[in-house]
Amino acid sequence: MSGKILIVEDEVKISRLLEIELESEGYQVTKADNGLDALEAYRSQDVDLILLDVMLPGMSGIELLRRIRAHDTYTAVLLLTAKSSVEDKVSGLDLGANDYITKPFQIEELLARIRAALRLQGAQHSAEQSDGEWLTAADLKLNEGTREVIRDERRMDLTPREFDLLVYLLKNKRQVLNREQILAAVWGYDYYGDTNVVDVYIRYVRKKIDQDGKPELIHTVRGVGYVLKDTP
């Protein structure tokens, strides 16, 4: 496995453990122990993925994420959060974090989430190399190449994970998909998280594409999962 990873963690033992494990997996690793140094490291070198602790000296992980996402939706960001920090998790996801993992964590789960994030990043890069075809449903259209999402001429901003979810639903239009199928396709086959994350992100996407009283496009199939279709 290859890829450049920036570890942003102020706990020395955790940072060193992550460095050893990631380097043994073949990743190139850079470390920073505060938000300001991390921002400088991010700006001065190419990074594929950032492991970002939320609680940092100098600048919080959430503020660092906000600055990165202001102009960069491509670099994968995986948040490291405390078990009880629900607010940080929600804020991070809203700002465009690709995923989060709660401390303490198993290194196997962390590695699996890193692999999943980098796979999705690679798929995004491949799509951007082409002009991109428009996926459509009713008055909703999405372009994978340009990452545009438009409904009735109104453009919408989706986080990377929301965008990937909507792409999968559009590519499987009119097919009923269960949560396990969606998790495997959007989060990766070795994702260890709760399937409830699907419900959370479906809610996020609905809130954005169904504004202004538009007819609902993503429908719940009770006891099964979800389906995106043009008609009620």
LINBEL-V210645 format. One record per backbone hydrogen bond with DSSP energy under -0.5 kcal/mol. CO is the residue of the C=O (numbers start at 1). NH is the residue of the N-H. If there is no record, write none. Layout:
BEGIN
co->CO nh->NH
co->CO nh->NH
END
This chain:
BEGIN
co->3 nh->5
co->3 nh->28
co->4 nh->48
co->4 nh->49
co->5 nh->7
co->5 nh->30
co->6 nh->8
co->6 nh->51
co->7 nh->9
co->7 nh->32
co->8 nh->53
co->10 nh->12
co->11 nh->15
co->12 nh->16
co->13 nh->17
co->14 nh->18
co->15 nh->19
co->16 nh->20
co->17 nh->21
co->18 nh->22
co->19 nh->23
co->20 nh->24
co->21 nh->25
co->22 nh->25
co->22 nh->27
co->23 nh->26
co->27 nh->29
co->28 nh->5
co->30 nh->7
co->32 nh->9
co->34 nh->38
co->35 nh->39
co->36 nh->40
co->37 nh->41
co->38 nh->42
co->39 nh->43
co->40 nh->44
co->41 nh->45
co->48 nh->76
co->49 nh->6
co->50 nh->52
co->50 nh->78
co->51 nh->8
co->51 nh->53
co->52 nh->80
co->54 nh->56
co->54 nh->61
co->54 nh->62
co->57 nh->35
co->57 nh->59
co->60 nh->64
co->61 nh->65
co->62 nh->66
co->63 nh->67
co->64 nh->68
co->65 nh->69
co->66 nh->70
co->68 nh->71
co->68 nh->72
co->76 nh->50
co->77 nh->79
co->77 nh->98
co->77 nh->99
co->78 nh->52
co->79 nh->81
co->79 nh->101
co->80 nh->54
co->81 nh->103
co->82 nh->85
co->84 nh->86
co->85 nh->89
co->86 nh->90
co->87 nh->91
co->88 nh->92
co->89 nh->93
co->90 nh->94
co->91 nh->95
co->92 nh->97
co->93 nh->96
co->99 nh->79
co->101 nh->81
co->106 nh->110
co->107 nh->111
co->108 nh->112
co->109 nh->113
co->110 nh->114
co->111 nh->115
co->112 nh->116
co->113 nh->117
co->114 nh->118
co->115 nh->119
co->116 nh->120
co->117 nh->121
co->118 nh->122
co->119 nh->123
co->120 nh->124
co->121 nh->125
co->122 nh->126
co->123 nh->127
co->124 nh->128
co->125 nh->129
co->126 nh->129
co->127 nh->130
co->133 nh->144
co->135 nh->142
co->137 nh->140
co->139 nh->152
co->140 nh->137
co->141 nh->150
co->142 nh->135
co->142 nh->144
co->143 nh->147
co->143 nh->148
co->148 nh->143
co->149 nh->156
co->150 nh->141
co->151 nh->154
co->153 nh->155
co->154 nh->151
co->156 nh->158
co->159 nh->163
co->160 nh->164
co->161 nh->165
co->162 nh->166
co->163 nh->167
co->164 nh->168
co->165 nh->169
co->166 nh->170
co->167 nh->171
co->168 nh->172
co->170 nh->173
co->172 nh->175
co->177 nh->226
co->178 nh->182
co->179 nh->183
co->180 nh->184
co->181 nh->185
co->182 nh->186
co->182 nh->187
co->183 nh->187
co->183 nh->188
co->188 nh->191
co->194 nh->197
co->195 nh->198
co->195 nh->199
co->196 nh->200
co->197 nh->201
co->198 nh->202
co->199 nh->203
co->200 nh->204
co->201 nh->205
co->202 nh->206
co->203 nh->207
co->204 nh->208
co->205 nh->209
co->206 nh->210
co->208 nh->211
co->211 nh->214
co->217 nh->219
co->217 nh->229
co->219 nh->227
co->220 nh->222
co->221 nh->224
co->221 nh->225
co->224 nh->179
co->225 nh->221
co->226 nh->177
co->227 nh->219
co->227 nh->229
co->228 nh->174
END
